[in-house]
Amino acid sequence: MFPCIVGAAVDNALDVRARYLRNLYGAIAIGMATSLVAIPLVGHLTGWSYWTIVAEAILITLFAVFWVIQTWELWKPGLRPRPHATKRREYRRGPLFQRGSR
């Protein structure tokens, strides 16, 4: 689950226009990714038995910070428009579904 949250933070860092928000989202994503790799590695190499709870606590804290920043950013404007979703597709109706064909 945590790699998906890291992906969401990276996606937000790439989508946002404001530089300071991009830096915040990027820092959160880097912190999460580093925690996912470094803490288990150190825990296994040193025999530390509490590395799992520390890794989860750090990741949950970083996710909470990410969530608060994103909520603050998008509170009034709502969803951020996606570049690929700006064009509306026009679908042609087939002969069975045209209006007034009966």
C-alpha positions in Angstrom: 0.0 0.0 0.0 2.8 2.5 0.8 4.4 2.3 -2.6 1.0 3.4 -4.1 1.0 6.4 -1.7 4.5 7.3 -2.8 3.2 7.1 -6.4 0.4 9.5 -5.5 2.9 12.0 -3.9 5.1 11.8 -7.0 2.1 12.3 -9.3 1.0 15.4 -7.3 4.6 16.7 -7.5 4.5 16.4 -11.3 1.0 17.9 -11.7 1.1 20.9 -9.5 2.1 24.3 -11.0 3.3 26.1 -7.8 7.0 25.5 -7.3 6.8 25.4 -3.5 4.1 22.8 -3.6 6.0 20.7 -6.1 9.0 20.9 -3.7 6.9 19.9 -0.8 5.3 16.9 -2.6 8.7 15.9 -3.9 10.3 16.0 -0.5 7.4 13.9 1.0 7.8 11.3 -1.8 11.6 11.2 -1.4 11.1 10.8 2.4 8.6 8.0 1.9 10.7 6.2 -0.6 13.8 6.5 1.5 12.0 5.2 4.5 10.6 2.2 2.5 14.2 1.2 1.6 16.5 2.4 4.4 14.6 1.4 7.5 14.0 -2.3 6.6 17.6 -2.5 5.4 19.0 -1.1 8.6 16.6 -3.2 10.6 17.6 -6.4 9.0 21.3 -5.7 9.1 21.4 -4.7 12.7 18.8 -7.2 14.0 16.6 -4.4 15.3 13.2 -5.9 16.0 11.2 -2.6 16.0 12.0 -1.4 12.5 8.5 -2.3 11.2 6.6 -0.1 13.6 9.1 2.8 13.1 8.8 2.5 9.4 5.0 2.5 9.5 4.9 5.4 11.9 7.2 7.5 9.7 5.2 6.6 6.6 1.9 7.3 8.2 3.2 10.7 9.5 4.4 11.6 6.0 1.1 10.5 4.5 -0.7 12.7 7.0 1.5 15.7 6.1 0.8 15.0 2.4 -2.9 14.8 3.0 -3.0 18.1 4.9 -1.0 19.9 2.2 -3.2 18.5 -0.6 -6.4 19.4 1.3 -5.1 22.9 1.9 -4.2 23.3 -1.7 -7.4 21.9 -3.2 -9.9 23.1 -0.6 -11.5 25.9 -2.7 -10.6 25.1 -6.3 -11.5 21.4 -6.1 -9.9 18.9 -8.3 -6.9 19.9 -10.3 -7.5 19.6 -14.1 -5.5 16.9 -15.7 -3.8 17.7 -19.1 -5.1 14.6 -20.8 -8.7 15.1 -19.5 -9.2 18.6 -20.8 -10.4 17.5 -24.2 -13.9 16.1 -24.3 -14.5 13.1 -26.5 -17.3 13.1 -28.9 -18.9 9.7 -29.4 -21.0 9.0 -32.4 -24.1 7.1 -31.9 -24.8 4.0 -33.9 -28.0 3.7 -35.9 -29.8 1.9 -33.1 -29.3 4.7 -30.7 -29.9 7.8 -32.8 -32.7 10.0 -31.6 -35.8 10.0 -33.7 -34.9 6.9 -35.6 -38.1 5.0 -34.8 
